[in-house]
Amino acid sequence: MTLRVAYPKIITVNYVQELSVCGLIKIRAISSGFCLGACNWIIETGFEKISYIADSSTATSRHPEQIDLNRLKGSDVLIMSKLSNEPAISPDTSLEKILNNIGVILNGGGNVIIPTYSSGIIFDLFDVIHNYLTSVGLSYVPMYFISPLADNFLAYSNIIGEWMSKNKQDKVYLPETPFSHPDLVKLGRLQFFPNLHGSFGSSYKEPCIVFTGHPSLRFGDVTHFIRMWGSDPKNALMFIESDFNHVQSLLPFQPIAMKIFYFPLDSRLTFMEANQILKEVKPKHLVIPHNYSNQNLSGADISMKNAVLPIPETSTTVFKNLEILSLPLMSKFEKALMTTELATQVEGHQIGGHVVSNVSAVLSVQNNQYTLDSIKLENMSKMKAQANFPHTWKAPSADQIIRVLAEKGVSGVKINEMTGVSGKGSGETIINIPSLNAKICTTQHSTNIETEQEASRLMLKQILLPLLSPNADVSSQDPSKKVN
């Protein structure tokens, strides 16, 4: 019942399509290079960027579009998971062994079972195995793809060009199919069925190659074939998925006489590739599972081949299964959109190489989106004169102020430091300047000039302005820090 309620809420997206979630965050899917439909995710707020790397591959000879690394750059937090389960086993080596052993089994009159998912590496295998069978004179051997969704997957794979590699994308817009399996179906070399019932019984011939699920051997039509062919040593069962322990998967079927092979085709990122990607995208903070870290390895064993290594200027958080983490995102600001009417009223002033402006506006919030609009008051000039217009700046220290005053020839300066009252903010430093009949009051929140003489105020203003450099990292500052 829960699945029935949840399924209609699933939203399909295209690559780089931006989705807004409750107006709080924006989400985009980008190519991961692993298979059709596989993607990495970019999650952005007004000031932070979180990237999530799932099943990904840097292989360029397969059917998916190449992994998009450019959009992973500039991440405040990067979460990396789903690396290869068999980083020491090359997919190319496994593929060569698969083809060679298929030839041996078929020439011996046996059948081959390949438990696999209904999408993914199987689209590459159809082409590769067909070409191999043709090259060794076994083109008469049929391939069967048995899955409730076989028809849908085979048809859909030929029209979703945006998920494919460049050469296959080009074929989508030509009178040519990206994959060869439609032609194989027409020739009868590849046949697909939803299950073992119905027409499969009349079409089935031996020897043959059967692609079916599930790779765990716990459900699906693969269990039927193992029971049917498992007692004959001429037949073979080839494990190509690394997500399950093949020895444990076979336990319910023991004893078994058919040949068992484990040739994993895991094209996901190895530790070496993951480390190279991290050096390129340079996230500020990295989050990885505990088993990817080097914490359990001795110094001599640590290398780029067996662990995700620390990189300069990137902090790392390691987590264990089901552990809840608090990500290091410390922004205390929100972005607001300014209406066109208000924008035309803004007058910028250059201070220290930066353009600033006083803005008096109405702040409204709708669907978590902040908007600044002009104030509809007739007496705007009076309101502006009475308003206090704070800016966020880096406050100068008392020592800096005294040093600059001395350089400008202002002498006789005295400092009084007042301890803050508990619960009412921090202490205040008062810089008395008797020669100008003025004083400068500084706290962690503000810097104020107090004097009754306009000439003294203007002079001190010109002295202090160069010290009020813009805060380079406003996300780490208290939003109440202001300079008046």
N, C-alpha and C positions, 0 to 999 in steps of 0.2 A: 504494500500500500504506500509506503514511504517513497519508493522509486517512482510509482505512478504519479505521485504529486510533484516530485522533483523534476521529472524528465521534461515536462512542458516549459520549465523555467530555464532550460539550457539555451544559451545564446551562441550562435555560430559567428565567427569573426574571420576576416581576411588578414593577411599579413599587414602589419603596420597600421591597421585600423584602430582608431582611438576610441575607447569606451570610457564614459564617465560613470563612476559608481557613487551614487548619492551626492554628487557634487564635491566629494572629498578627495578622491583619488582618480587618476587617469591610468588606464591599463592598455597595453599594446602587446600583441603577439608578434614575434620576429622569427625568422627561419633559424632552425637549429641544425639543419643539414643531415638529420638522422633518417627520416622517412616521411612519406606523405602525411601531412597533418601534424607532425611533430613540431614543437615550437619552444622557444624560450620566452620569458615574459619580462616586460618593463613596467614597473609600478611607480608612478610619479605623483607627488603632492606639489604644493606651490614651491617648495624649497628643497625637496629631497628626491633622490632617484634610487629606487631599489630594483636590482636585476636578479632574476632567478634563472639559473642554467639547469635545464632538465636533460633528457636524453639528447645528446648532441654528437655531431661527427664532423671532422674536418676532411673526410674523404671527398674527392672531387670526381671520381669515376662512377659514382652511383646515380640513382634517379632523382633524389631530392635536390632542391635549391641549396646552394652552399650556405654555410653558417654565416649569420650576420653579426660580425664582431664590432663594427663601427658603432652601432647603437648601444652596445654594452659599455662603451667608454664613458667616463665621467660619472660612474656609479658611486653613490655614497655608501651603499651596502650591496655586496654581491653574494648571493647564496648559491653555492655550487653543490650539485648532487648528481646522482645517476651516472657516475663514471663507469668505464668498462669493468665487467666482472672478471675478465680474463685479459689483463693488459699485457701479459707475457706471450700470448698466442696471437700471431698475426692472422687477420681474416683472410689474407691472400694465401697463406700457407694452408689454412683450413679448407678453403675453396678448392685448392689443388688436390688435397686428399679426398674431398667429397667426390670430385669428378672421377678420379682414378678408381676409387672403390665402387662407385656406381657402375663403371664399366666392367669391373671384375664380377660383381654380383649378377648383373644382367647377362653377361656372357656365360655364366654358370647356370642360367635358367631360374635365378631367384628374383624376388621382388624387393623393392626398397620402400620403406616407410620413413617419411620425414615429418615429424611432429612440429608444427609451426603455427604462428599467428596468421590471421586472415589478411593482414597487410604488413608492409614493411619489407624486409629482405626478400620475401617471396617474389616480389615483382622483378627483382634482379635475377633471382634463381631461374625463373622461367626462361629468360633469354639465354643465360649462360649454359644451363643444362641442355637446352635444345641445340645450341650450337655445338656443344661437345658431342652429343649423341649423333648429330649429323656427321661430324668429323671422323667418328670411329665406326661408322656404318650401322648405327643402332637407331636410325631415325624412325623406324617402324614401332619402336617401343612407346606406348602411350603414357601420358602424364595425366593423373587425375587430381583435381582440386576439389575437396569435399568440405563444404562449410555452408551453414544456413545463409551466410551473406556473400557467398562466392560470386553470384551473379552481379550483385550491387557493387562489390569492390572492383571487379574487373571492368565494369562499365564506367564507373565513376572515375577510375584512375586515368582514363584517357581524356578527360575534359577539365581537370583541375590544374591548368597549366601554371598558375602562380606558385604552386608548391614544388614545381619540378626544376631540374637543372636547365641551364640555358639551352643546350642543344635539343632537349625534349620540349621545352617551351616553344621553340621555333616550329616544331612538327605539329603542334596543336593548331596552328594557323595555316597549315598546308594540307593538301589532300593526302595526309600521311599520319598514321597513328604514332604517338610517342613510344608506346610499348609494342612488342611483337606478339603479345598473347592474343589479340584479335585475329591475326593471321594464323596463329597456331590452332585456334579454335576452328577456323574455317577448314583447315587441312585435317582436322581430327586428331592432331598430335597432342592437343591439350583439351580436356573435357572437364566441365565443372558440374557439380551436383550439390543440392542442398543437404542431402543425407544419403544413407545407404539403401533406402527404400525406393520403390518405383523403378525408374528407367536405368538406374545404375546397374542392376543385376543383368540386364540384357546387353549393356554396352561394355561391361567389364571383360578385359582380356589380360592374360599373363604371358610373359613377364611385364611388369609395369612399375611406375613410380607413383606413389600416393603422397600428396600433401594434405594434411588434415590436422585437426587440433584435438586436444589441447597440449602444449609442450610439457605440462606437468604430468600428463598421463592419468589424471584423476577424473577426467570427464571428456566427452566428445567421442567421435567415431574412431579415434586412434585406438581405443581400448578394444574394439571389435577386431581390428586388423591384427593386433598383437596376439589375441587369442586364436585367430584363424591361422596366422603364419608363424607364431612363436615357436612351434615345435619342430620346424624345419630349418636346419643349419644353412641351407642355401639362401635363405632370406636375410635381410638386414634391417636394422633400426638405426637411423642416424639422427643423433641429437645435434641441432645447430643453434639452439637458443641457450644462453648461459644463465638465464634467470632462475633455473631450478637445478638442484643436484640430481644428475641423471641416475646415480646409483640408488638413491632413495626413491626416485620415481619408479624404478623397476621392481622394487621389493614386492608389491602385490602380485606380480606376474612370475615370480620365481617358483620353480626352476624354469629357465628359458633356454632354448637351444639356438635360436636365431643369433646372428652376429650383431654385436652392439658396438657402435662407433660414437665417439664424442668429438665432433669437429665444430667448435663454437664459431659462429660468424658474428662476433660482437664488434661492431664498428664504432662504438661509442668512444668518447675521449679516454685516452690512456693518461697516466699520471704525467708523463712527459709532455703530452699535448696540452693538458690542463695547466701545467706550469708555464708553458709558452704563452698561452692565452692570457693568463693573469699578468704576465710581464707586459703584454701589449695593451690590455684594457685598463690596468692600474686602478683598481677600486680603492676607495679610502678605507673600507672595512670589508673583511672576507669572513663568511660563515660557512663552515664545512662540517660534515659528519666526523665523529671521533675516529673512525677507522681510516679516514683519509689523511690524518695528521701524522707527524713523525714522532709523536709522544711515546709510542710503544716501541720505537726502534732505537738501537744503540748507535753511537756516533759513526761507526764504521759502515753500518748498513743503510744509513740515510742517503738517498739520492733522488734525482728528479724522476727516476723510473718506478719508485715504490711509495711515494708520498707527495702530498701537496706541500711545497716548501714555502716558508715565509718570504715575502718580497719587501723591499725597502719602502718605507712610508705607508705601509698597509698594516693595520692591526688585524688580528685574527681571533675569531671566536669559534670554539669547537663544541659541538653538542652531541648528546647521546640520544638514543631512540626515545621518542615521546617526550623529550625534554622541552620545556617552554622557555623561550629566550626573550629578552628585552633588547631590541636592537638599538645601537647607539645613534639615535636620531634626536637631536636636541633643539631643533628650530622652535622659536617662540613667536614667529611672525606668520601672517597670512597675506596672500596677494589679494589686491582689490582692483577692480576695473573702474576706470574713470570715464564718466559719460563725456560725449563730444562737447556738450554745452559747457561743462566744467573745464575741460581741457583747453578750450579757447580763452578761458579767463586766467590761466596760469602764466605767470611771468617768471622766467628763470633768472637767477643771479649766480655768477661764477665766483666761487670761493675755493681757493687752493686747488685749482684745476678741476673742480667739480661744479656742476650746475645744480643749485638748490632753489626751492621755492616754498613760500608759505601757502598752505592750502586750507581753506575753510570750507567744509562740505558736510553733507548729510550721509552717514554710513548706514546702508541697509543690507540685510542678509536675506537671501531667498535660495532655497535648495543648496545651502552651504556655499553660495557664491556671494562674495562681498562686492558691493558697488558704492562708489563715491559719486554723489550728484550735487549740483549747485544748490545753494540755500535760497529758497524763494522768499526773501525778505526785502522790503523796500529800503530799510535803513541799513544797507550793507556796510556803508563806510563807517558808521558808528560801531557796528559790531566788530569790524576788523580792528578798529583802534583799541577796543577793549580786550580783544582776544589775546591769548598767550599762544605763541606758535612754536612748539618745541620741535627740535630735530634730534635724530639719533647720531651722536658723535662719540669719539673716544675722548674722555675727559683728560685734560693735562694735569700733571702732578704739581704740587705746591713748589717743589724744587725747580721744575721747569719754568714756572711763572716768575719766581724770584730771580732766576738766572737771566731771563729775557729782560726783566725790569732793570736789572743792573746794567745790562748791555745798552739799554736805551737811556741810561743816566739817571734813573729813578732811584734815589737813596732813602735811607731811614725806614726801610720796610720792616714790619714786625709781624710775627706769626703767632696766632693763638689756635691751639687744637682743642676742640671740645669733644668729649666722649659722648657717644650716642646713648640714648635711653633705650633700655631693652624693650623690644617690640615696636619701636618707632623709627627704625631705619638705622643707618650707620652714622658715625661721627662727622662733624663739620670742621673744616679748616678755614680760619678767617685770616686773610692777609691785609693788615692795616697799612695804608699808604698816607701818612700825615701830610707829606708835601703836596699831594693832590687832593687832600680832603676827601679820600675815597677808600673803599675797602672791597676786596674780592672774596666772595664766599664760595667755597668749593666743597662738594660732597661727591659720593659715587654716582649720584643721580643728576647733578647740575653744576654749572659754573655761572655765578651772577656777579655783576658789577653794581655796587651801591654807592651813589654819590648824588649831590644836589647840583653839582657843577657840570653843565653839558660839555664843556671843553675837556674836562678830565674823563668823562665817560667815553667820548669819541676817541681820545688818545689811548685809553686802556683797551677799547674795542679793537683798534688797529694793532695793538701789541698782542692781544690774545688770539685773534682770528687765525694767524699762521699756525698756532699750536693746536687748533681744533681740527685735526685731520680726520677725515671720515673713517668710521670703524670698518676695517677690512673684513671682519667676520661677524656680521650682525647677528647671525644665528646663534652665536655663543654668548651674546650679551643679554643682560636684563633689559626688556623692552621699556622699562621705566627710566633708563639712563637718558638724560636730556641736557641740552645746552640751550639756555635762553639768551 
